[in-house]
């Protein structure tokens, strides 16, 4: 299991940091809070993106 930082999520999704934080705080986004820091499990992020693609195609 690989936990990603917000910077890594932004880099993978190619979004700005403010957009990344908006995603982190949105309902349904796969995140976990460790202390004061948010982390995203890489495989769950991949699944979330695939679900978004499928829903947009419908």
PDB file of N, CA, C and O in Angstrom:
ATOM      1  N   UNK A   1       0.848  -1.177   0.000  1.00  0.00           N
ATOM      2  CA  UNK A   1       0.000   0.000   0.000  1.00  0.00           C
ATOM      3  C   UNK A   1       0.888   1.233   0.000  1.00  0.00           C
ATOM      4  O   UNK A   1       1.869   1.320   0.739  1.00  0.00           O
ATOM      5  N   UNK A   2       0.520   2.176  -0.843  1.00  0.00           N
ATOM      6  CA  UNK A   2       1.271   3.426  -0.909  1.00  0.00           C
ATOM      7  C   UNK A   2       0.327   4.581  -0.606  1.00  0.00           C
ATOM      8  O   UNK A   2      -0.695   4.752  -1.270  1.00  0.00           O
ATOM      9  N   UNK A   3       0.682   5.377   0.410  1.00  0.00           N
ATOM     10  CA  UNK A   3      -0.100   6.553   0.759  1.00  0.00           C
ATOM     11  C   UNK A   3       0.535   7.779   0.110  1.00  0.00           C
ATOM     12  O   UNK A   3       1.736   8.018   0.237  1.00  0.00           O
ATOM     13  N   UNK A   4      -0.291   8.543  -0.583  1.00  0.00           N
ATOM     14  CA  UNK A   4       0.174   9.722  -1.310  1.00  0.00           C
ATOM     15  C   UNK A   4      -0.096  10.987  -0.519  1.00  0.00           C
ATOM     16  O   UNK A   4      -1.089  11.081   0.203  1.00  0.00           O
ATOM     17  N   UNK A   5       0.786  11.951  -0.659  1.00  0.00           N
ATOM     18  CA  UNK A   5       0.574  13.279  -0.086  1.00  0.00           C
ATOM     19  C   UNK A   5      -0.318  14.087  -1.026  1.00  0.00           C
ATOM     20  O   UNK A   5      -0.573  13.669  -2.155  1.00  0.00           O
ATOM     21  N   UNK A   6      -0.783  15.224  -0.568  1.00  0.00           N
ATOM     22  CA  UNK A   6      -1.598  16.099  -1.407  1.00  0.00           C
ATOM     23  C   UNK A   6      -0.802  16.566  -2.629  1.00  0.00           C
ATOM     24  O   UNK A   6      -1.358  16.694  -3.720  1.00  0.00           O
ATOM     25  N   UNK A   7       0.489  16.819  -2.448  1.00  0.00           N
ATOM     26  CA  UNK A   7       1.323  17.231  -3.586  1.00  0.00           C
ATOM     27  C   UNK A   7       1.404  16.125  -4.632  1.00  0.00           C
ATOM     28  O   UNK A   7       1.337  16.397  -5.831  1.00  0.00           O
ATOM     29  N   UNK A   8       1.548  14.885  -4.184  1.00  0.00           N
ATOM     30  CA  UNK A   8       1.618  13.760  -5.119  1.00  0.00           C
ATOM     31  C   UNK A   8       0.290  13.563  -5.841  1.00  0.00           C
ATOM     32  O   UNK A   8       0.269  13.287  -7.041  1.00  0.00           O
ATOM     33  N   UNK A   9      -0.822  13.706  -5.113  1.00  0.00           N
ATOM     34  CA  UNK A   9      -2.140  13.596  -5.738  1.00  0.00           C
ATOM     35  C   UNK A   9      -2.295  14.671  -6.814  1.00  0.00           C
ATOM     36  O   UNK A   9      -2.757  14.385  -7.918  1.00  0.00           O
ATOM     37  N   UNK A  10      -1.913  15.896  -6.492  1.00  0.00           N
ATOM     38  CA  UNK A  10      -2.005  16.999  -7.464  1.00  0.00           C
ATOM     39  C   UNK A  10      -1.152  16.716  -8.698  1.00  0.00           C
ATOM     40  O   UNK A  10      -1.567  16.992  -9.823  1.00  0.00           O
ATOM     41  N   UNK A  11       0.023  16.172  -8.483  1.00  0.00           N
ATOM     42  CA  UNK A  11       0.907  15.855  -9.609  1.00  0.00           C
ATOM     43  C   UNK A  11       0.305  14.754 -10.476  1.00  0.00           C
ATOM     44  O   UNK A  11       0.318  14.859 -11.703  1.00  0.00           O
ATOM     45  N   UNK A  12      -0.219  13.705  -9.857  1.00  0.00           N
ATOM     46  CA  UNK A  12      -0.817  12.594 -10.605  1.00  0.00           C
ATOM     47  C   UNK A  12      -2.025  13.065 -11.403  1.00  0.00           C
ATOM     48  O   UNK A  12      -2.174  12.714 -12.573  1.00  0.00           O
ATOM     49  N   UNK A  13      -2.889  13.862 -10.772  1.00  0.00           N
ATOM     50  CA  UNK A  13      -4.101  14.324 -11.435  1.00  0.00           C
ATOM     51  C   UNK A  13      -3.871  15.551 -12.309  1.00  0.00           C
ATOM     52  O   UNK A  13      -4.751  15.960 -13.067  1.00  0.00           O
ATOM     53  N   UNK A  14      -2.679  16.134 -12.195  1.00  0.00           N
ATOM     54  CA  UNK A  14      -2.324  17.341 -12.951  1.00  0.00           C
ATOM     55  C   UNK A  14      -3.294  18.485 -12.672  1.00  0.00           C
ATOM     56  O   UNK A  14      -3.838  19.115 -13.578  1.00  0.00           O
ATOM     57  N   UNK A  15      -3.485  18.727 -11.358  1.00  0.00           N
ATOM     58  CA  UNK A  15      -4.339  19.821 -10.920  1.00  0.00           C
ATOM     59  C   UNK A  15      -3.540  20.717  -9.987  1.00  0.00           C
ATOM     60  O   UNK A  15      -2.495  20.325  -9.468  1.00  0.00           O
ATOM     61  N   UNK A  16      -4.052  21.934  -9.783  1.00  0.00           N
ATOM     62  CA  UNK A  16      -3.396  22.870  -8.871  1.00  0.00           C
ATOM     63  C   UNK A  16      -3.603  22.415  -7.428  1.00  0.00           C
ATOM     64  O   UNK A  16      -4.465  21.583  -7.143  1.00  0.00           O
ATOM     65  N   UNK A  17      -2.807  22.970  -6.535  1.00  0.00           N
ATOM     66  CA  UNK A  17      -2.930  22.630  -5.124  1.00  0.00           C
ATOM     67  C   UNK A  17      -4.302  23.018  -4.560  1.00  0.00           C
ATOM     68  O   UNK A  17      -4.892  22.228  -3.823  1.00  0.00           O
ATOM     69  N   UNK A  18      -4.832  24.214  -4.882  1.00  0.00           N
ATOM     70  CA  UNK A  18      -6.178  24.534  -4.392  1.00  0.00           C
ATOM     71  C   UNK A  18      -7.235  23.527  -4.879  1.00  0.00           C
ATOM     72  O   UNK A  18      -8.129  23.149  -4.121  1.00  0.00           O
ATOM     73  N   UNK A  19      -7.128  23.103  -6.129  1.00  0.00           N
ATOM     74  CA  UNK A  19      -8.056  22.102  -6.653  1.00  0.00           C
ATOM     75  C   UNK A  19      -7.881  20.782  -5.917  1.00  0.00           C
ATOM     76  O   UNK A  19      -8.864  20.108  -5.610  1.00  0.00           O
ATOM     77  N   UNK A  20      -6.637  20.407  -5.630  1.00  0.00           N
ATOM     78  CA  UNK A  20      -6.360  19.193  -4.870  1.00  0.00           C
ATOM     79  C   UNK A  20      -6.998  19.230  -3.494  1.00  0.00           C
ATOM     80  O   UNK A  20      -7.579  18.241  -3.049  1.00  0.00           O
ATOM     81  N   UNK A  21      -6.893  20.365  -2.819  1.00  0.00           N
ATOM     82  CA  UNK A  21      -7.516  20.498  -1.493  1.00  0.00           C
ATOM     83  C   UNK A  21      -9.039  20.469  -1.602  1.00  0.00           C
ATOM     84  O   UNK A  21      -9.702  19.912  -0.726  1.00  0.00           O
ATOM     85  N   UNK A  22      -9.604  21.051  -2.649  1.00  0.00           N
ATOM     86  CA  UNK A  22     -11.051  20.964  -2.850  1.00  0.00           C
ATOM     87  C   UNK A  22     -11.482  19.508  -3.023  1.00  0.00           C
ATOM     88  O   UNK A  22     -12.506  19.092  -2.482  1.00  0.00           O
ATOM     89  N   UNK A  23     -10.702  18.741  -3.774  1.00  0.00           N
ATOM     90  CA  UNK A  23     -11.009  17.326  -3.951  1.00  0.00           C
ATOM     91  C   UNK A  23     -10.928  16.575  -2.623  1.00  0.00           C
ATOM     92  O   UNK A  23     -11.813  15.785  -2.294  1.00  0.00           O
ATOM     93  N   UNK A  24      -9.871  16.826  -1.871  1.00  0.00           N
ATOM     94  CA  UNK A  24      -9.675  16.146  -0.583  1.00  0.00           C
ATOM     95  C   UNK A  24     -10.870  16.374   0.334  1.00  0.00           C
ATOM     96  O   UNK A  24     -11.267  15.472   1.073  1.00  0.00           O
ATOM     97  N   UNK A  25     -11.436  17.555   0.292  1.00  0.00           N
ATOM     98  CA  UNK A  25     -12.541  17.882   1.190  1.00  0.00           C
ATOM     99  C   UNK A  25     -13.911  17.564   0.597  1.00  0.00           C
ATOM    100  O   UNK A  25     -14.933  17.801   1.241  1.00  0.00           O
ATOM    101  N   UNK A  26     -13.941  17.029  -0.626  1.00  0.00           N
ATOM    102  CA  UNK A  26     -15.222  16.691  -1.230  1.00  0.00           C
ATOM    103  C   UNK A  26     -15.689  15.317  -0.758  1.00  0.00           C
ATOM    104  O   UNK A  26     -14.886  14.442  -0.435  1.00  0.00           O
ATOM    105  N   UNK A  27     -17.012  15.155  -0.728  1.00  0.00           N
ATOM    106  CA  UNK A  27     -17.599  13.898  -0.299  1.00  0.00           C
ATOM    107  C   UNK A  27     -17.296  12.809  -1.327  1.00  0.00           C
ATOM    108  O   UNK A  27     -17.399  13.037  -2.532  1.00  0.00           O
ATOM    109  N   UNK A  28     -16.928  11.642  -0.848  1.00  0.00           N
ATOM    110  CA  UNK A  28     -16.671  10.515  -1.728  1.00  0.00           C
ATOM    111  C   UNK A  28     -15.225  10.375  -2.173  1.00  0.00           C
ATOM    112  O   UNK A  28     -14.857   9.361  -2.765  1.00  0.00           O
ATOM    113  N   UNK A  29     -14.400  11.380  -1.897  1.00  0.00           N
ATOM    114  CA  UNK A  29     -12.992  11.283  -2.280  1.00  0.00           C
ATOM    115  C   UNK A  29     -12.282  10.377  -1.276  1.00  0.00           C
ATOM    116  O   UNK A  29     -12.449  10.551  -0.069  1.00  0.00           O
ATOM    117  N   UNK A  30     -11.492   9.410  -1.754  1.00  0.00           N
ATOM    118  CA  UNK A  30     -10.860   8.428  -0.864  1.00  0.00           C
ATOM    119  C   UNK A  30      -9.651   9.000  -0.121  1.00  0.00           C
ATOM    120  O   UNK A  30      -8.550   9.060  -0.667  1.00  0.00           O
ATOM    121  N   UNK A  31      -9.865   9.416   1.119  1.00  0.00           N
ATOM    122  CA  UNK A  31      -8.778  10.026   1.875  1.00  0.00           C
ATOM    123  C   UNK A  31      -8.796   9.524   3.310  1.00  0.00           C
ATOM    124  O   UNK A  31      -9.783   8.970   3.793  1.00  0.00           O
ATOM    125  N   UNK A  32      -7.659   9.740   3.976  1.00  0.00           N
ATOM    126  CA  UNK A  32      -7.532   9.415   5.385  1.00  0.00           C
ATOM    127  C   UNK A  32      -6.732  10.534   6.039  1.00  0.00           C
ATOM    128  O   UNK A  32      -5.799  11.071   5.443  1.00  0.00           O
ATOM    129  N   UNK A  33      -7.102  10.876   7.255  1.00  0.00           N
ATOM    130  CA  UNK A  33      -6.374  11.921   7.968  1.00  0.00           C
ATOM    131  C   UNK A  33      -5.468  11.252   8.989  1.00  0.00           C
ATOM    132  O   UNK A  33      -5.931  10.508   9.853  1.00  0.00           O
ATOM    133  N   UNK A  34      -4.186  11.523   8.884  1.00  0.00           N
ATOM    134  CA  UNK A  34      -3.189  11.003   9.819  1.00  0.00           C
ATOM    135  C   UNK A  34      -2.613  12.195  10.558  1.00  0.00           C
ATOM    136  O   UNK A  34      -1.799  12.945  10.019  1.00  0.00           O
ATOM    137  N   UNK A  35      -3.045  12.359  11.795  1.00  0.00           N
ATOM    138  CA  UNK A  35      -2.647  13.559  12.524  1.00  0.00           C
ATOM    139  C   UNK A  35      -3.302  14.754  11.879  1.00  0.00           C
ATOM    140  O   UNK A  35      -4.527  14.830  11.792  1.00  0.00           O
ATOM    141  N   UNK A  36      -2.487  15.691  11.424  1.00  0.00           N
ATOM    142  CA  UNK A  36      -3.016  16.883  10.744  1.00  0.00           C
ATOM    143  C   UNK A  36      -2.904  16.789   9.227  1.00  0.00           C
ATOM    144  O   UNK A  36      -3.328  17.700   8.516  1.00  0.00           O
ATOM    145  N   UNK A  37      -2.336  15.693   8.728  1.00  0.00           N
ATOM    146  CA  UNK A  37      -2.072  15.565   7.291  1.00  0.00           C
ATOM    147  C   UNK A  37      -3.061  14.612   6.622  1.00  0.00           C
ATOM    148  O   UNK A  37      -3.422  13.576   7.180  1.00  0.00           O
ATOM    149  N   UNK A  38      -3.484  14.978   5.431  1.00  0.00           N
ATOM    150  CA  UNK A  38      -4.328  14.109   4.612  1.00  0.00           C
ATOM    151  C   UNK A  38      -3.449  13.213   3.756  1.00  0.00           C
ATOM    152  O   UNK A  38      -2.416  13.644   3.243  1.00  0.00           O
ATOM    153  N   UNK A  39      -3.868  11.963   3.606  1.00  0.00           N
ATOM    154  CA  UNK A  39      -3.187  11.019   2.727  1.00  0.00           C
ATOM    155  C   UNK A  39      -4.237  10.310   1.880  1.00  0.00           C
ATOM    156  O   UNK A  39      -5.395  10.183   2.277  1.00  0.00           O
ATOM    157  N   UNK A  40      -3.814   9.855   0.711  1.00  0.00           N
ATOM    158  CA  UNK A  40      -4.700   9.155  -0.211  1.00  0.00           C
ATOM    159  C   UNK A  40      -4.002   7.862  -0.625  1.00  0.00           C
ATOM    160  O   UNK A  40      -2.862   7.876  -1.089  1.00  0.00           O
ATOM    161  N   UNK A  41      -4.709   6.744  -0.449  1.00  0.00           N
ATOM    162  CA  UNK A  41      -4.136   5.455  -0.849  1.00  0.00           C
ATOM    163  C   UNK A  41      -4.169   5.386  -2.376  1.00  0.00           C
ATOM    164  O   UNK A  41      -5.202   5.633  -2.998  1.00  0.00           O
ATOM    165  N   UNK A  42      -3.047   5.053  -2.957  1.00  0.00           N
ATOM    166  CA  UNK A  42      -2.876   5.135  -4.408  1.00  0.00           C
ATOM    167  C   UNK A  42      -3.914   4.313  -5.185  1.00  0.00           C
ATOM    168  O   UNK A  42      -4.491   4.811  -6.151  1.00  0.00           O
ATOM    169  N   UNK A  43      -4.153   3.086  -4.781  1.00  0.00           N
ATOM    170  CA  UNK A  43      -5.106   2.239  -5.501  1.00  0.00           C
ATOM    171  C   UNK A  43      -6.526   2.790  -5.398  1.00  0.00           C
ATOM    172  O   UNK A  43      -7.287   2.725  -6.364  1.00  0.00           O
ATOM    173  N   UNK A  44      -6.888   3.333  -4.232  1.00  0.00           N
ATOM    174  CA  UNK A  44      -8.220   3.927  -4.091  1.00  0.00           C
ATOM    175  C   UNK A  44      -8.366   5.168  -4.967  1.00  0.00           C
ATOM    176  O   UNK A  44      -9.444   5.424  -5.505  1.00  0.00           O
ATOM    177  N   UNK A  45      -7.296   5.936  -5.113  1.00  0.00           N
ATOM    178  CA  UNK A  45      -7.317   7.085  -6.015  1.00  0.00           C
ATOM    179  C   UNK A  45      -7.539   6.625  -7.452  1.00  0.00           C
ATOM    180  O   UNK A  45      -8.326   7.224  -8.185  1.00  0.00           O
ATOM    181  N   UNK A  46      -6.846   5.562  -7.854  1.00  0.00           N
ATOM    182  CA  UNK A  46      -7.015   5.022  -9.206  1.00  0.00           C
ATOM    183  C   UNK A  46      -8.453   4.572  -9.444  1.00  0.00           C
ATOM    184  O   UNK A  46      -9.019   4.837 -10.505  1.00  0.00           O
ATOM    185  N   UNK A  47      -9.049   3.889  -8.456  1.00  0.00           N
ATOM    186  CA  UNK A  47     -10.446   3.454  -8.569  1.00  0.00           C
ATOM    187  C   UNK A  47     -11.382   4.650  -8.677  1.00  0.00           C
ATOM    188  O   UNK A  47     -12.315   4.640  -9.480  1.00  0.00           O
ATOM    189  N   UNK A  48     -11.138   5.682  -7.870  1.00  0.00           N
ATOM    190  CA  UNK A  48     -11.976   6.879  -7.878  1.00  0.00           C
ATOM    191  C   UNK A  48     -11.942   7.533  -9.266  1.00  0.00           C
ATOM    192  O   UNK A  48     -12.977   7.943  -9.792  1.00  0.00           O
ATOM    193  N   UNK A  49     -10.759   7.624  -9.844  1.00  0.00           N
ATOM    194  CA  UNK A  49     -10.616   8.223 -11.175  1.00  0.00           C
ATOM    195  C   UNK A  49     -11.363   7.376 -12.206  1.00  0.00           C
ATOM    196  O   UNK A  49     -12.080   7.918 -13.048  1.00  0.00           O
ATOM    197  N   UNK A  50     -11.199   6.044 -12.146  1.00  0.00           N
ATOM    198  CA  UNK A  50     -11.903   5.168 -13.097  1.00  0.00           C
ATOM    199  C   UNK A  50     -13.421   5.333 -12.975  1.00  0.00           C
ATOM    200  O   UNK A  50     -14.120   5.378 -13.987  1.00  0.00           O
ATOM    201  N   UNK A  51     -13.934   5.422 -11.745  1.00  0.00           N
ATOM    202  CA  UNK A  51     -15.374   5.616 -11.531  1.00  0.00           C
ATOM    203  C   UNK A  51     -15.840   6.941 -12.125  1.00  0.00           C
ATOM    204  O   UNK A  51     -16.912   7.016 -12.726  1.00  0.00           O
ATOM    205  N   UNK A  52     -15.026   7.992 -11.955  1.00  0.00           N
ATOM    206  CA  UNK A  52     -15.370   9.303 -12.530  1.00  0.00           C
ATOM    207  C   UNK A  52     -15.421   9.225 -14.050  1.00  0.00           C
ATOM    208  O   UNK A  52     -16.308   9.807 -14.674  1.00  0.00           O
ATOM    209  N   UNK A  53     -14.484   8.518 -14.642  1.00  0.00           N
ATOM    210  CA  UNK A  53     -14.461   8.366 -16.101  1.00  0.00           C
ATOM    211  C   UNK A  53     -15.699   7.619 -16.591  1.00  0.00           C
ATOM    212  O   UNK A  53     -16.323   8.014 -17.576  1.00  0.00           O
ATOM    213  N   UNK A  54     -16.046   6.540 -15.896  1.00  0.00           N
ATOM    214  CA  UNK A  54     -17.217   5.753 -16.274  1.00  0.00           C
ATOM    215  C   UNK A  54     -18.492   6.579 -16.134  1.00  0.00           C
ATOM    216  O   UNK A  54     -19.358   6.544 -17.008  1.00  0.00           O
ATOM    217  N   UNK A  55     -18.605   7.319 -15.036  1.00  0.00           N
ATOM    218  CA  UNK A  55     -19.807   8.140 -14.811  1.00  0.00           C
ATOM    219  C   UNK A  55     -19.922   9.257 -15.834  1.00  0.00           C
ATOM    220  O   UNK A  55     -21.030   9.593 -16.250  1.00  0.00           O
ATOM    221  N   UNK A  56     -18.814   9.833 -16.245  1.00  0.00           N
ATOM    222  CA  UNK A  56     -18.839  10.903 -17.261  1.00  0.00           C
ATOM    223  C   UNK A  56     -19.225  10.356 -18.625  1.00  0.00           C
ATOM    224  O   UNK A  56     -19.855  11.050 -19.422  1.00  0.00           O
ATOM    225  N   UNK A  57     -18.843   9.103 -18.894  1.00  0.00           N
ATOM    226  CA  UNK A  57     -19.146   8.499 -20.195  1.00  0.00           C
ATOM    227  C   UNK A  57     -20.609   8.095 -20.306  1.00  0.00           C
ATOM    228  O   UNK A  57     -21.127   7.930 -21.411  1.00  0.00           O
ATOM    229  N   UNK A  58     -21.269   7.937 -19.182  1.00  0.00           N
ATOM    230  CA  UNK A  58     -22.682   7.489 -19.184  1.00  0.00           C
ATOM    231  C   UNK A  58     -23.628   8.591 -19.565  1.00  0.00           C
ATOM    232  O   UNK A  58     -24.840   8.376 -19.613  1.00  0.00           O
TER     233      UNK A  58
END
